Amino acid sequence: MLPTENFDALIDLLGQEEAIYGEMAELLAVEGEALSAMAAHRLAEIVSRKETLVLRVKALDESRRLLSRRIGAALGLCGAELTITRIAGKLDPLMSRRLTAAGSALRNAVERCRKLNEHNSHAARRGLDLIGDAARWLIEQADPVGPVYRPGRGCSAYGAAGRGPAFISRQA
């Protein structure tokens, strides 16, 4: 059996990951508000902060995997058997409860982020659809002097094609 420090370290890593996912959930909630408000300037900052959190999670996750493999080897577990539930099943009841609780807390935090991310994804798609619809309307709708935008030619010039003066001058 491994010393309890290894299990304490694993529980600590799970807790650190849970904390980062908690920060991510807060960011995803702010991102949802920014998407609803169509505040593109806020989204850029949020994306940058999310990327930083993802890098931190990746580093912790790699440490957790290495530690889990070491623990698994000592407990005779490998591959698909190497789960928190299986590891906890081989520990004393107190350590088992601590490890199971840490794993459950992380799983809940990840699930919360997944739901928020899914909601934000739908909101982003709705926003893109709205922008696409607005662009199509601008391209297809005609005003009294013609379409506002023409595909491939940019904005139409006021008065183009003999519909009126191209510009107005105060001089006679």
QUICORUR-V268448 format. One record per residue. N is the residue number from 1. OMEGA is omega in whole degrees, 0 to 359 (* if undefined). BURIAL is # if it has 24 or more other C-alpha atoms within 12 Angstrom, else .. D_CENTER is the distance of its C-alpha to the mean C-alpha in whole Angstrom. Layout:
N;OMEGA;BURIAL;D_CENTER
N;OMEGA;BURIAL;D_CENTER
//
This chain:
1;179;.;39
2;174;.;37
3;182;.;37
4;179;.;35
5;179;.;34
6;180;#;31
7;176;#;30
8;178;.;30
9;178;#;28
10;178;#;26
11;178;#;25
12;179;#;24
13;178;#;21
14;178;#;20
15;178;#;20
16;178;#;19
17;178;#;16
18;180;#;16
19;179;#;16
20;177;#;13
21;174;#;11
22;176;#;13
23;180;#;12
24;179;#;8
25;177;#;9
26;178;.;11
27;179;#;9
28;176;#;7
29;177;#;10
30;178;#;11
31;178;#;9
32;178;#;10
33;180;.;14
34;178;#;13
35;179;#;12
36;180;#;15
37;184;.;17
38;181;.;16
39;184;.;16
40;181;.;15
41;178;.;16
42;182;.;14
43;180;#;11
44;179;.;12
45;181;.;13
46;179;#;9
47;179;.;8
48;179;.;11
49;178;.;10
50;179;#;7
51;178;.;9
52;179;.;11
53;180;#;10
54;178;.;9
55;178;.;13
56;179;.;14
57;180;#;13
58;180;.;14
59;179;.;17
60;181;#;18
61;178;#;17
62;177;.;20
63;180;.;22
64;180;#;22
65;179;#;23
66;179;.;26
67;179;#;27
68;178;#;27
69;179;#;29
70;179;#;31
71;180;#;31
72;179;#;31
73;180;.;34
74;181;.;36
75;180;.;36
76;179;.;37
77;176;.;33
78;176;.;31
79;183;.;29
80;178;.;28
81;187;.;30
82;178;#;28
83;178;#;26
84;180;#;25
85;180;.;28
86;178;.;30
87;181;#;30
88;180;#;31
89;181;.;33
90;183;#;35
91;175;#;35
92;187;.;38
93;182;.;37
94;180;.;35
95;178;#;33
96;179;#;32
97;180;.;31
98;181;#;29
99;179;#;27
100;179;#;26
101;179;.;25
102;178;#;23
103;179;#;21
104;179;.;21
105;178;#;19
106;180;#;17
107;179;.;16
108;180;.;16
109;178;#;13
110;180;#;11
111;177;.;12
112;178;#;12
113;180;#;8
114;180;.;8
115;178;.;10
116;180;#;8
117;178;#;5
118;178;.;9
119;180;.;10
120;178;#;8
121;178;.;8
122;179;.;12
123;179;#;12
124;178;#;11
125;177;.;14
126;178;.;16
127;178;.;16
128;176;.;17
129;179;.;19
130;179;.;21
131;178;.;21
132;178;.;23
133;179;.;25
134;179;.;26
135;177;.;27
136;180;.;29
137;179;.;31
138;180;.;32
139;189;.;33
140;184;.;35
141;178;.;36
142;170;.;39
143;184;.;41
144;181;.;45
145;178;.;44
146;181;.;42
147;179;#;38
148;180;#;36
149;177;.;34
150;180;.;36
151;177;.;33
152;182;.;34
153;178;.;36
154;181;.;34
155;175;.;36
156;179;.;39
157;178;.;42
158;177;.;44
159;179;.;47
160;178;.;46
161;173;.;49
162;182;.;52
163;181;.;50
164;183;.;51
165;179;.;51
166;174;.;48
167;183;.;48
168;179;.;51
169;177;.;53
170;180;.;55
171;181;.;58
172;*;.;61
//
